[in-house]
């Protein structure tokens, strides 16, 4: 709920979701960043994600990933991307030029706080605002994440329903509660989104979302989806 603070006399218990060892997860990241690298805690006022650790309040490193490749692409590339007059979304090439999509596998079971269902959210005294709030509310959603960590010392991360890929899940891991080898190295699969095959791959994955990459070479004309090496697997 917007405008609320965590209950000071909380007597509940967050719901637990066990992510099995060997689960594939997808991450879209800059090519200069390792696929398994956790992000440092945010400084005050810095942009970032919904449940980031912060320097002043709870300085944990964190790692966002998705259980489906379409979700990983949607969470990073479709934010605020409007539909055009023809009912499709044109994704500027520079949004993918320096990015990779990597598929990794968890090396051990992970205990996550579940925020997927209404009862899951109610278990932490919240509703869907917590997982759907816009970025201007992220300072508050981060405080809720820090509070949830204190209520569940066993929790190694969070899992919730994607805002941009309905019905699919995203997760975030707490860097101070998982071992450094939790995601394995190197990635099981990596797709360079900036090369010709990679942009066609993005077109294929995001075709059901009526989105295509408008590269400098292709202008704003969408190509037909093409199956490429490293086809999406969830």
N, C-alpha and C positions, 0 to 999 in steps of 0.2 A: 504494500500500500504506500502511495506517495505521501511524504510528509510525516511518516511515522519513524520512531526510533526503536531499536531492539528492546524487548520487554525486560525491565530490570529484575523482575522476580520470575523469570522463565522457569517453568517446571516440566517442559516437554523434552522430547528427544528427537533429533533429526533422523529421518529415514535413511537407511543404508542401501547402496547399490554396489554389488560386487562385480567389477569388470574382470573377466577371466584373463589369465596369462595367455599370450598368443593372440590377443585381439588386435586386428589391424586398425590403425588410426592414421588420419590424413592431416597434413599441415601445409598451408601455403605460406611461403616465407621468401624473404629477399635472398638472392643468390649468394650474398656475402655472409649470410648467417647459416650456421650448421642446422640441419633439420631437427636435431635433438636438443638444441640450445634453449635453456630457460631464460626468461626475460628478467632483468633486474627490477627491484621495487621502484615504483614511480615517485618522482619528486612532487611536492604539492603543485597543483595547477596544471600538471602535464596531462596531455591527451593519452588515451590508451583504451583498455578494455573494461568490461563490466565488473570483474571481480579481482582486479589487480592488487597485489601487495603494494603498500606505500611506505615510503621512508620513515615517516613520523609515527604512523599508527600500528602497522604490522608489516615489517620489512621482509616478507618472504619472496623468493623468486617464484615465477609462475610460468605455466606452459599451456597454451590453448590448442586444442585439436578437435577433430570431428571424426565420427564413426563412418561417415560416407564421403566419398570424393565430391559429390555434388554440394554437400553441405560446406565442406572446406572452401570450395570456390565461391559459393554464395555468400558466406560470412565475410569474406575479404573483398570480393569484387563487385557485389551487387548492392552494397550500402549506398543508399541515396541515388542509385542509377535510375533515371526516369525512362518510361516507355515513350517512344516516338510516335509520330502521327500514324505510322503504319502498324502500331501495336507491338513493335519489337524494341529491344534495348540494344543500343550500340555501345560497346565497351571500348573506350579509347585504348589504343595499343600500348601507350606508356603505362597503363595500369598493370600490364602483364610482362612488359619488356625485361624487367630485372628480377622476375620471380620464378620460383620453382614450386611444384607440388610434389611433396614427398609422402610416401607411405611407409610407416614404421610398424613394428609390432611390440606390444608390451611384453616384458620378459618375466613378469610375475603378476599375481592377482593384485588388484587395487581396490581398496574400500573407499567409495565416494559418497558424499552427501547427495541424495537424490532430490532434485527440484523439478521433476518431470511432470507430476500430476498435481491436481488440486490438493489432495491429502498430503502430498509431499511438501507443498508450499505451506499449507496450514500447520504442518509439524514444526515449522520454524517461524510461525506467527506472521506469514506473508501471503500474498496472492500473486497473480501473474505480473503485476507491476515489476517485481524483482527481476524477472527474466525478459521483460519487454520494454523496460524504461529506455528512453533515448539518452544519448551521450551526455547531455547536460545534467542528467541525474546520476551519472557514474560515481561522483564523489560519495553519494549516499549508498548506492548499491555496493560499493567497495567496503563501506563501514559494516554493512550487513554481512558480507563475506568474512570479515575479520571477526565479527561476533560469532558467526556459525563455527568458525574454527575453534573458538574457545569452548563452545558447547560440546564439541565432538573431537576430543584429542586423538581419536582413532582415525579421523578422516584424512585421506591423502589427496583429496580434491573434491570437485563438484561436477555434477552432470545435470543438464537441463535440456529443454526442447528448443531447437533453433528458431529464432525469430524470422529468419530469411529462407528457411527450408522446412516448412511445416511438417511435423510428424517425425523428424529426424533429430538426432542428439548431438550436442557438443559437450565438451568437457574441459576442465581446467585442473591441472595438477599443482600441488603445493611443493615447491622445490625443497623445502626443509623437512618434508615427510616422506620422500621417496629416494631411493638410491640413484646415483648418477647413471647407472646402467639400465634404468627402468624401460627405456625405449630402444635399446640396442643401437648398434652402429656398425656399418652404415645403413641407410634406408633400404628397405626391401625393393623399393621402386622410386624413381625420381623422374619427373617430366619437366623439361625446360619450357616454360610457358612463352618465352620470348622468341623461340625459333619457329620456322614455318610449320613443322609438324606439331609443335606445342600449341600454337594458336588454333590450328585445326582441331586438335584434341579438346581444347577449351570449348570451341564451337559445338563439338559433339556432345560433351557433357552438359553444357548449358542450353542446348537446343530446346528441351522441354520447358525451359524458363524464358524462351523467346529472347535469347541474348546471343550476340555474336561479337567477335573481336573486329573492330574497324582498324586494321593496320594501315600504316602509311602506304604500303604497296597495294593494298586492296581497296583503299578508300573506305567508303561506308557500305560497300556491297558485300553481303554475306555469301560465303561459299557454302556448297552443300556439305553436310557432315561427312567426315572421312574417318574410317577406322584406322588407327595408327598403332605402331608398336608401343606397348605400355598402356593398352586400353584400360579404362577405369574399372577397378575392382574394389568392392567395399569389404 
